[in-house]
């Protein structure tokens, strides 16, 4: 067994042989499969106005997946809060918690999840929530969530003289919705530390800044009513197969897509066959080589050893694995191999 909790993150990726609707179906299928394998959490990303990812409404997909699974915790990785009203997000996640008690996570981010024009279209008015007020948004959101639990004063919720006193995020109930802060090495670590929230580092976006982000978070951490000790979580790209050669084969579509993305040329993901046939320019090859060295790809025992090394080095409590393969069965196989090597499947069987 590994010393950290093993989770999954999914983006509902679209490839040239699939459709956005099929990508969503595959996300649901994968969630049900990972529930059986014993993964601890399954989080859903938020992207807008992109042909590559179909997951624009994680809060709706969370509800559906929670109804189709029984054990796995389901959450957002994350809700891009600057686009939205804190009250509305509180209401959505209070409803989700009511439908699936104890199984809902609220991961928050401040990235746009799309281009600036799309971001403006998502907001309720011209720059309704400037990025500078993100910490205040998070604070108000948490206050709404705590108020719905019946808390007030020093216990949480709103002060008696707060202008939102008396406004409640329904459904009311005693359970707390866990809030997590996402980031990739910028202000997210500081916000998480100052608010006493667990910090989820997006290693799959920025693999080079984990050490600094974790250090900043721990140095500035303030104990809170949510968390007494700092908690660092890593979300990373990982792909397992029986051999390194097989893993490289399955990783090629992801790496080609990412190489093109870095040149502003990415669309949907290529299929496995299209990726093998893809002729790269010298520039493509340079980006491809760089992308290939990010994350963890290879024979299962080697991938798990690398994950173990990183988690021990940075004292990481949980790992979210993002596996991008344009073939659902191959994706499932990668997650299964990792689960078996980590000892999850034996635990899942024993718990049944």
Phi, psi and omega in degrees: 000143177280164183269003182230161177282138182255121184236176177227146174238136181228144183245003182053058183289143180251134175242174187294342180260005181233183178232165175304321179297319178294323179298320178293317178302319181292325176298315179296315178302315180296319180300316179297320180295316181289333173299317179291327182285341179101013174298148188277317181227153174226112183249154185238134182277165176239118176227148182230142173053046176229139179282344186278331185229136184261355187274079181270341185229075183300328183296327178284318180294326176302315182299316182294314181293321178299326179286341182261352182239172185234331186241319188295140175280140186240135183204186184256133177230060006215186169278125181274086194301327181303340179281344198230165173282129177304323179298316182295318178296319177299318179296317180299314184279337169294319178296316179298317179296325178292322181285328182224074186304131176077006185238011186247132176243142176244098175268133185243142174223166179242002177293154182289333182069018181174189182279163183302321180296318177294321177301319178295323180292332181285333186280159185279353179193179180298112181045056185301321180232093177303149184299336182293337183264011181307314179301321179293324175300313180299317180299315180295319178301312179298321179297319177297318180296320180287322176302322180294340177274354182092013181271152177201163178067224182293339181284341182135189181075206184260147171292160184299329182262011181289139182298339178267003178302129181097352175262120188244139176272103180279154359283139175289154179176164187280342187283140176275138171271113181296132179250134181234148177253128179261154177189165179230032174111001179261228184288345182304321180296320180291315179300314180300318182294314184292330180267356180068040180251154172295145185248124179253111183271127182277076180298329181290341176268315183225088184285353189263356189238016182300314184300313182293317181297316180295322179294315178300315181299313184290322181293328184259002186296135176242120177305144183223178176288351177266326191206128181268333181234149179299146180226114180256130179237145180241132171252119188222159175276127180214144181213126183245145174208179180289330181223164177297320182297317179294319179298318178297324177299312182288334181277346186301316178301316179299315184291323176295314179301314181295322177297320178289324179301319182291349176251013182058037181237008186280143171237233174282168180285143173287156173286172178301317181291318178299324180293322179292327183273352187292127179263117184267141171284173178299322178294316177303316183297322180295314178294320181300316180298319180294316180296322183298337182270357179269151178073202186225112183224128177159197175299142191305313183296328178288319178298314181295323178296319178295318177297317178301317181297316181292317181295323177289319182297321185250012178052056182269129186274329182215152178233126171264124181259124174252116181241110183256099175229128182282044178205115187298318183295320178294324178296313178300318181299318179299313179295323179293315179301317179294318179298317180295316181295328181275352180085013181290318187297322179295321179293321181295319179294318181296330182281344183283000000 
